């Protein structure tokens, strides 16, 4: 009988997170203070994040211990299984073996709890009682709502309005776990009110929602902000995924030729791929691919520059591929992966040609997501479709080259609360959208006024 799943025992769960900053071949540009333009120091972020997370954000230690309280929560679903996609391989008819890490088995249905639980724990340990955050398609908001409930914290989520309207079940998940969820832009903040006055029908953006979430918690001693992607400590927490995958691949005597993850802000891609980036830096011959939407092409088309993480320019200036903090994604885009900036770590690795970005159109990704569901059974999240598209692309290339390949990718979440997007696709209502060149020119103008990395 074929082996479809590879498991780890609970006592084999990684007990440390891996920090790629210890192995970067060249130094990264530092984040800058939004007022002075000088490199950020820990005290500059103290009003937004608890100091224990700030220490992780700025750490260059290779390994950081995972607290026992976090491991206890991880064991609800971790270690997650590694699967072999035999049926999808048969459909593609190419000389490839396809393995995927199933992060959809978490209670929130995605990879996001890997950092949500860690962030809730560190906030609780620091004495914080309330966390405000933003969410795009809702995966992050769901995960943080669950994590805050586990640690007895109040959670307030500002959800990009187009997703708030398109994905009501995500909002219901957050509310079930005890969080308050608001459509963004909202009337609860000065930022939101200003945008609604200018455009009452604004579809919102992650940049707007971040500004609202930060404004919501500012000035409260027992409140802090939490981010689900982009920042160093978020990517750090996700590396448990790649470390588990390495142990599982070793159990069956395999090593990937290609590692793939979808990329919006960079968290799930980094979680699987950064342990393999370390291998590549130390000499392994491996391709590492970040897959993104053509409607929000940060890696593949956006300038690499310093930019703010939010519309109101309250965050530090980050060195990243950015479509501009004033970017508003097209409402036609059905999935997540629509943040204006890519994580500085990922952006730096792209600049160093260690990883590669590819962009795919929406209809192509949905076509492959449906084919996946009809062969492998699991219904993927629309975000995960983009990774599947890159897998199919690599399989096609292997067939053309007549070369066998082992492909590993992060199946970052299930799509059971995203079925409205499937309905739109299956009924012919979705269409492709390629970001026009005028948007790239706007982005270059936006970031051109800031220092160069």
N, C-alpha and C positions, 0 to 999 in steps of 0.2 A: 504494500500500500504506500502511496506517495505521502511524504511528510508535508503537510500544508502549513502548519503552525510551529513556531519555535518559541518555547517558553523559558523564562528564567524563574527560579524559585524566589520566594520573597527575601530570603537571606542573601540573594545575589544582587539585590538592588544597589546601584551606585550610592555611596555614602558621601560623596563630594561632588560639587559642581566644578566644571572645567572653565577656566578663564583664558580665552585666546590671547588676551593682551600680554601674557607672559611669553608668548611665542611669535608675536608679530615680527616679520622680517625687517620692517621699517617702522619708525615711530608714527603714531597718528597725530594729527593736529588736535589740539585741546579744544574743548568747548569754551566759549567766551562769555563774559558777563555782558548782559544786554545794555547796561549803562556805560560801563567804563571801557569795554572792548578788551579787557585784560583776561588772561586765562582764569577759569573759574576755580575757586577754592571751596572746600566743604561748607564753610559758613554761608556762602552765597546761596546755597540750596536748602538751608535749614528750615526756611519758612514753608517749603513745599513738600520735602520728604523727611522722614525720620533719619537721624544721623546714622543708625546702623545700616540702612540701605544706601546712604550716601557713601559710606566707607566701602561698600561693595562696588558701587558705581565707579569709584576712583582707584580701586585696588588693581595691582599688577601681580598679585599672588596667583600662581598657576592653579592651585586647588583650594577650594573654600568648603569647609565642612557643612553638611546639611544638618540642621538641628533635628533632634529626635522627634520633637513635636510636629515638624514638617513631614518627616519620614512616616510617622504614624498615619497622617492624612493621605500621603501618597499611596500607602498600601491598600487603600480602598479600591484602587484600580491598577496600580503599578506593581511590578513591571508589566508594561503593555506588550501584547503579543506581536511577533514578527510573522508575516504571512508570505507565502509564495503564491503569486497570481497566475496559476496554471491556465485558467480558462481565458484570461485576457491575453496571455501569451499565445494561446491557440488562435484567438481572433486576429491578432496582429501578424501571425505567421512569419516570424522573424527569428533569427538565431540569438535570442535573448532569454535570460532568466530574470524575472521581475520579482523583487521582494519589496514589501511595504510595511512600515511601522504603523500599527493601527492605534492612533491617538483618539479615535472616536469612541473608545471604550470608557473614557472618563465620565463622571456623572453629568458634567456640563456638555459632553459630546465633542470636545475638541482638545487640543494641546494646551489651551490657555490656563487651566488650573495649575500647571507646573509652576508658574510664577505667581498666580493669584494667591495660592495658599502660602507661598513663601512671603509675599508682600503683606498679607493679612497678619501673619505671625509676627513679622518684624515690627509692624505698626503697633500691634497689641503689646509686644514686649517693651516698646518705647513709651507706652502710656497713652497712645492715641485711641480715641473712641469713635471717630467718624472719618470715613474716607469718601472723597468725591472723585469721580472718574468720568471718562467719556467712552463711548463705544460706537463703532461704525455699523457693521452688519449684526452685531449683538453677541458674538462669541465671547469677547472680553467682558462685556457687562454681565453676561450670565455667569462666567467663571468667578469674577470678583464678588458677585452677589452671594454665590455659594460659599466662597472662602470666608467672607465677612460673617456670614451666618455661623460658620463653624467656630469662629473665634470671638463671637459676641460683639461685633462691630456694626455700627450703623453704616449703610452704603447708599450713596446717591449717584445715579447714573444719568448722564446727559447723552441721549442717543440721537445720532444724525437723523434728521426728520424723514428723509426719504426711506431709510431703513425702518424707522419707527412705524411708518405707514405700511411698508411692504412686508414686515416681519413681526406681526403682532405676537406670535408665540414666543419669540425671544423676550419681549417685554413681560409676558406672562411668567416665563421662567424666572426672571429677575424678581418679580413681585412674589412668586411662590417662595423664594428664598429670603423674602423679607426686605428687599431693596425698594427704593423709590426710583422710578424711571421717568424721565422727562424728555419730550421731543426738543431737539436743538436745531435752530435757535429757539430760545424760550423767553418768556417774560420775567423769569426769575433773576436775571442778571442784567447789568448795564450793557454788556457786550451783546447779549441776545436781543434786548429791546432796541438797541441801535440798528442792528441788522434787519429786524422785522419792520422798523420804521422805513428803512430804505427799500426793502423787498419783502412784503408780507408773505409771499409764496416761496421764500428761499428754501431750497431742498436741504440746506445745511451742508456741513463738511466736518471732517475730523478736526481741522484747525479751529473752527468755530466752537465745537464741542469741548475741546481742550481748554480754550479760553474761558468758557463758562464754568467748567469744573474747577479750574484754578481759582477763578473769582469767587466761586461758591464757598471755598474753604478758607480763603485768606482772612487773616485777623482772628482766627479761632485757635486758641492754644492747643486744644485737644483734637484738632482736625488736620488732615493732610490729604495730599493729592496722590493718585496712583495711576501709572501708565502701563498699558499691556503690551507694548512693543517698543522698538527703536532704541531704548537706552541700554547701556552696557549691563546693568544688573538684571534686566529682563532677559536678555539673551543668555546671560550666565545661568539663570535658573532653568532655562529650557534645555541645557546641554545634557540633562539626564536622559533625554531621548536618544541622542547619538551614542552615548556611552552604553546604554542598554543594547542598542542595535549592534555595536561592535562585539559585545559579548555573545549575542545571539548568532551573528554571522560566523564567529569563530567556532561555535559549537557544531556547525554543519560544514566547516571547512571552506567557507566562501569569503571572498573579499570583493567589494564592488569596483567595477570599472567606472561607473557613473553614479553620482549621488545627486538627488534632485529634491527641491522643495519649492512650494509656491512662496511668493514674497510680496508683502504689502508694506509693512514696517520692518519686517525681517525676523520676527520671533520664531516662527515654526521652522523656517528655513535654517536659521542659525542653530536651533535646537538639535536637529539631525546632523547638520553639516559641519559645524565648527570642530567637533572631535576629528572629523575626516580632513578638515583644513589643516589641522595640526599634522596629520600624517603626510599630507601633500607638502607642507613646508619642510618636513624632514625627509623628503625624497620619494614618497609614493607616487606612482604614475596613475593619477585619478582625475576625472573630469567632475567638476562641481557646478551645478546649474541652478540658478535662481529664475523661476518662471513667474512672469507678471502679466497683467492685462494690457492690451494695446490702448485701452482707454485711459490708463493711468501709468504711463511708462517711465518710472523714475530712473531705474538702472540703465535702460536702453536708450533713453533720449534726453533726460533732464540734465542740466548742468551740475557739475560737482562744485559746491560752493558752501559758504557759511549761510545759514538761514535760520529763522525762528521755527519753533515747533508748533506755533499756534498763531491764529489770526491777530490777536490783540498784542502780540510781540512781548509776552510776559515770560516766556521761557528763555533759557540761554541760547546763544547762537551756536548751532551744531554744524560740523563739517559733514555734508551729506549730499547725495544726489537729490535735488529738490525741484519740484514743479512750482515752487513759490508758496509761501505761507498763506497767500490769498487765493490759492487754487480751490475751485469748487468743482467736484467731479460731475460728469453728466448723469442725470437721474436714470438714464436708460441702462446704466451699468448695474447688473443684478446681484453681483456678489460683493464681498468685502474687497480687500486689497486696493483701497483707494485713498490711502494717506498720501499727502503731498511729498513726504520725504522718506528716504530709505535710511535705515540704521547706520550711524557713522562707522561701526565696525564692518558692516557689509559693504558700504560705499568704499571704504579704504581697501578692502580685499578686491573689489572690482577694479579700482584704480591700479592696483599692483598686479592685475591679470592673474590672480589666483583663483577667482571664481568668475563665471560668465553669466550674463543676464540674457534672457530671451523673452519676447513679448508675444502673446497669442490673442486672437480675436475671440470674442465672447461666444459666438455661435459654434466655432470649432471646439471650444472647451466644453460646452454643454453637450455637443454631439458625443464627445468622448466620455463625458460623465455618464450619459445615458447608456452608452455601450458598456461601460464598466459595471453599472448597476445590473445590466442584463446578462453579464457573464459572471461577475464575482458576487453578485447579490447585494452587497452593501451599497447604499445610496450616498454618494459623496456630497459634501458641502460644495457650493459653487466655487469657493476659494480653492478647494482641493482639485477641482477640475483642471486648474492651470498646471498643477504638477503632473497630472495624468496626461495632459497634452504634451508636455515635455518628454514624458516617458515614451509616448507613441512616436514622437519625433525622433528620439534616439533609436528606437526599434527600427524605424524606417531607414535611418542612416546605417545601422548595422546590416540590414538586409542588402542595401546598395553596395556596401563595402565587402560583403561576404565575411564579416568578422563577428565572432561570438562575443557577447557582452553580458556582464552581470550588472543589473540596474537596481538601485535601492532608492526608494523615495518615501517621503513622509506623507502618509494618508492622514491629513491634519484634523479632519473632523467629519462627522456624518451630516447629511442634509435633511434630516427628518423634520426639522422646523424651518426648512427653506423650500418647502414644496410649492409655495406660491411662485417661486422663480422657475421651478420645473414646469408648472402649469403655463406660465408665460411663454416658455420655450416651446413646449409641446403644442401649444395653440397658435404658434407662429407670431407671437407678439414681440418677441425679442428681436433686436437687430444689432449688427456690429456697429461699433463706434471707434474710430481711430482719432486720437487726439490731434487736432489740426496744428500746423506749424506755427500759427499765430499764438497758440498757447505756450509753445516753447519759447517764442520770442518774448512773451509777457514774463515768463519765468526768469529768463536771462536778465530782463530789465529789473525785476523785483530783487533778485539776489545780487545784481551788479553793484548795488549801493553799499554792500557789506564787505568786510575784509576777505581776502582770498586765502583758502587753506594752503 
